[in-house]
Amino acid sequence: MRIVLAGATGTISSALVPQLLAAGHEVVGLTRTTTGAQRLRTAGVTPVVVDVMSADALLAALAGHTADAVVHQATAITRTPARHRDLHPTDALRDVGTRNLVRAAKQLGARKFITQSFFLGYGWCDHGQQLLTEEHPYAELGHGAFDHHMRSLRSNEEQVLGSADFDGTALRYGLFYGPEPFTRKMLALARRRLLPVPRPAATLHPIHIADAASATVAALERGRAGEAYNIVDDQPADMAEFLDAVAATAGAPAPRRIPGWLLRPTPYLHALLVGTRIGLDNGKAKRELDWAPRYPTFRDGLPSALT
């Protein structure tokens, strides 16, 4: 396929681009900078320098291009968000950015559209011990500042899954880790004894970026129109155990424990690292995409971050 990839220089695309090329796909990568364009050329990608938040600029930049598929991996997350407003640029990409890319997909004549969704669309809260399937509803509004994120996640999926112009698929990725900037920063903090573990600690569901990428390739080839898929590894992670494993991978002592209430001045970070308990069922992706994670748990995948 000829694929237009938004967010082509981002975290997941660092693993996705090589896998797409290895599978024989041709990639046109969207980036906002000339530096990013040079990186893409070196990787074997045709770059287009444009900001997907500008509909007119996007349509003009892609005029004359055709594509079989559009893959939306654009985010604005450059560090672990501590405050709600840290996520607002990414919220805009999930809402307005998706709207612009949907228009571009129509202009390109694309038959498929894969969009990046997020496992916490089910809600930043305690879901108990059950593993949530895709049949579980996304969280309802009415949770204050979290509604801003929920509206954007809903908008993203509704625009793609509800389109009659192409076969749309949403991938509800877990928490990315692996050979990528956030994990490497955690390793560095662990070596400096600056990676504390809150008590109590949240339960979240990770996914290695290489496995997120392979699921994306599988969705391009086998994803069903109008369907969402949970893209997570085989076990949710107690974050105390996860951060202990990060420290062990770094060759550092176990992180010190701190009371969870110390994070309350940063409500988003408190909800993420203390208040949330969530695990997802990835069985649908395994069955329908013929996909399975290469790294079944974070313990299998963390050593790859050292390479």
HUPEGI-V36547 format. One record per residue. PSI is psi in radians with two decimals (999 if undefined). BURIAL is b if it has 24 or more other C-alpha atoms within 12 Angstrom, else e. D_LAST is the distance of its C-alpha to the last C-alpha in Angstrom with 1 decimal. Layout:
((PSI/BURIAL/D_LAST) (PSI/BURIAL/D_LAST))
This chain:
((2.71/b/30.4) (2.10/b/30.5) (2.28/b/28.4) (2.11/b/28.7) (1.98/b/25.5) (2.45/b/26.1) (0.65/b/23.2) (-0.27/b/21.4) (0.22/b/19.1) (-3.06/b/18.3) (-0.99/b/15.4) (-0.57/b/16.3) (-0.37/b/17.3) (-0.52/b/13.9) (-0.53/b/13.4) (-0.75/b/17.2) (-0.88/b/18.1) (-0.62/b/16.3) (-0.67/b/17.7) (-0.79/b/21.1) (-0.70/b/21.3) (-0.51/e/20.4) (0.01/e/23.2) (0.15/e/25.6) (2.66/b/26.1) (2.32/b/27.0) (2.25/b/25.5) (2.01/b/27.3) (2.28/b/25.1) (2.29/b/26.8) (2.68/b/25.7) (-0.17/b/27.7) (2.69/e/26.7) (-0.54/e/27.1) (-0.78/e/23.7) (-0.65/b/22.2) (-0.70/b/24.6) (-0.69/e/23.3) (-0.72/b/19.7) (-0.74/b/21.1) (-0.77/e/23.2) (-0.58/e/20.4) (-0.10/b/18.7) (0.33/e/22.1) (2.51/b/23.4) (2.01/b/27.0) (2.60/b/26.8) (2.09/b/29.6) (1.97/b/29.8) (2.68/b/31.6) (2.06/b/31.6) (-0.20/b/32.0) (-0.16/b/34.1) (1.85/e/36.8) (-0.80/b/38.5) (-0.76/e/40.7) (-0.68/e/38.0) (-0.83/b/35.8) (-0.65/b/38.7) (-0.72/e/39.7) (-0.52/b/36.2) (0.07/b/36.0) (2.31/e/39.7) (-0.21/e/40.1) (2.67/b/36.8) (2.78/b/36.7) (2.66/b/34.0) (-0.49/b/33.8) (2.65/b/31.6) (2.34/b/30.3) (2.11/b/27.0) (1.81/b/27.0) (0.36/b/23.6) (2.21/b/24.9) (2.98/b/24.5) (0.45/b/24.9) (2.01/b/22.7) (-0.17/e/20.7) (2.95/e/20.5) (2.10/e/21.5) (2.29/e/25.2) (-0.52/e/27.6) (2.74/e/30.9) (-0.71/b/32.3) (-0.31/e/32.8) (-0.41/b/29.1) (-0.15/b/29.0) (-0.69/b/32.1) (-0.65/e/30.5) (-0.63/b/28.4) (-0.75/b/31.6) (-0.66/b/33.3) (-0.59/b/30.8) (-0.38/b/31.3) (-1.34/b/35.0) (-0.74/b/36.2) (-0.73/b/33.1) (-0.75/b/33.4) (-0.75/b/37.1) (-0.68/b/36.5) (-0.56/b/34.0) (-0.75/b/36.5) (-0.72/b/39.1) (-0.68/b/36.8) (-0.71/b/36.2) (-0.77/b/39.9) (-0.65/b/40.4) (-0.30/b/37.7) (0.43/b/39.4) (2.45/b/36.2) (-0.31/b/36.9) (2.63/b/33.7) (2.08/b/32.1) (2.22/b/28.9) (2.56/b/28.4) (2.06/b/25.7) (-2.92/b/27.4) (2.41/b/26.3) (-0.45/b/26.9) (0.09/b/28.7) (-0.40/b/31.5) (-0.25/b/33.0) (2.40/b/33.5) (1.36/b/32.1) (-3.11/b/34.2) (1.91/b/34.6) (0.08/e/34.8) (-2.74/e/35.3) (-0.23/e/33.9) (2.58/e/34.5) (2.14/b/31.8) (2.28/b/32.7) (3.05/b/33.3) (-0.25/b/33.7) (-0.31/e/37.4) (2.29/e/37.0) (2.60/e/38.3) (2.71/b/36.3) (2.48/e/37.4) (2.77/e/40.8) (2.96/e/41.4) (0.37/e/43.1) (0.70/e/40.3) (-2.23/e/40.8) (-0.38/e/37.9) (-0.39/b/35.7) (-0.56/b/38.1) (-0.76/b/36.7) (-0.69/b/33.4) (-0.69/b/35.2) (-0.70/b/37.4) (-0.67/b/34.6) (-0.73/b/32.8) (-0.78/b/36.1) (-0.78/b/37.0) (-0.93/b/33.7) (-0.74/b/34.3) (-0.70/b/38.0) (-0.64/b/37.9) (-0.83/b/35.6) (-0.44/b/36.9) (0.04/e/40.5) (2.46/b/40.6) (0.01/e/43.1) (-0.26/b/41.7) (2.96/b/38.5) (1.90/b/36.7) (2.42/b/34.6) (2.41/b/31.8) (2.31/b/30.0) (1.99/b/26.6) (1.45/b/26.5) (2.58/b/22.8) (-2.83/b/21.8) (2.03/b/19.6) (2.46/b/16.3) (3.00/b/13.1) (-2.66/b/9.5) (1.27/b/6.9) (2.88/b/10.1) (-0.73/e/12.2) (-0.78/b/14.2) (-0.73/b/11.7) (-0.62/b/10.1) (-0.70/b/13.7) (-0.71/b/14.7) (-0.75/b/12.3) (-0.73/e/13.9) (-0.67/e/17.2) (-0.70/b/17.0) (-0.47/b/16.5) (0.14/e/19.6) (0.63/b/21.5) (0.48/e/21.9) (1.36/b/20.8) (2.77/b/24.1) (2.13/b/24.9) (2.62/b/28.1) (2.10/b/30.8) (2.83/b/31.5) (2.62/b/28.1) (2.87/b/27.7) (2.09/b/26.6) (3.04/b/24.4) (1.92/b/22.8) (2.92/b/19.1) (2.27/b/17.4) (2.46/b/13.8) (-0.53/b/13.6) (-0.63/b/13.2) (-0.62/b/16.3) (-0.70/b/18.1) (-0.76/b/17.7) (-0.56/b/19.0) (-0.60/b/21.8) (-0.76/b/22.7) (-0.75/b/23.1) (-0.66/b/25.1) (-0.61/b/27.2) (-0.64/b/28.1) (-0.55/b/29.4) (-0.03/b/30.9) (2.47/b/31.2) (2.54/b/34.8) (2.36/b/36.7) (0.20/b/37.2) (2.55/b/34.7) (2.61/b/32.0) (2.33/b/29.1) (2.07/b/27.1) (1.57/b/23.4) (2.89/b/21.9) (-2.95/b/20.4) (-0.17/b/22.9) (2.37/b/23.5) (2.86/b/24.1) (2.16/b/22.5) (2.16/b/24.5) (-0.40/b/22.8) (-0.77/b/23.7) (-0.66/b/21.8) (-0.83/b/18.8) (-0.56/b/18.7) (-0.72/b/19.4) (-0.62/b/16.4) (-0.82/b/14.2) (-0.76/b/15.9) (-0.70/b/15.5) (-0.63/b/11.7) (-0.12/b/11.9) (0.48/e/14.4) (2.82/e/17.2) (2.84/e/20.6) (2.43/b/21.6) (2.64/b/22.4) (2.67/e/26.1) (2.47/e/28.2) (2.67/e/30.3) (2.36/e/33.2) (-0.51/b/32.3) (-0.31/e/35.3) (-0.33/e/33.7) (-0.03/b/31.8) (-0.54/e/35.1) (-0.29/e/35.5) (1.48/e/32.5) (-0.67/b/33.9) (-0.83/b/31.0) (-0.64/b/28.4) (-0.79/b/30.9) (-0.71/b/31.4) (-0.80/b/27.7) (-0.20/b/26.7) (-0.84/b/30.0) (-0.19/b/32.4) (2.36/b/30.6) (1.95/b/30.5) (2.37/b/29.4) (2.53/b/28.1) (2.64/b/28.2) (2.14/b/29.3) (0.28/b/27.1) (-0.63/b/29.7) (-0.76/b/31.2) (-0.68/b/27.9) (-0.74/b/27.6) (-0.89/e/31.2) (-0.51/e/31.7) (-0.10/b/28.5) (0.87/e/27.8) (2.59/b/24.3) (2.56/b/22.3) (2.36/b/18.9) (-0.57/e/16.4) (1.67/b/15.2) (-0.52/b/18.7) (2.91/b/17.9) (-0.48/b/15.5) (-0.56/b/15.3) (-0.61/b/13.9) (-0.41/b/11.3) (-0.68/b/10.1) (-0.42/b/7.8) (-0.37/b/5.6) (-0.24/b/5.5) (-0.18/e/3.8) (999/e/0.0))
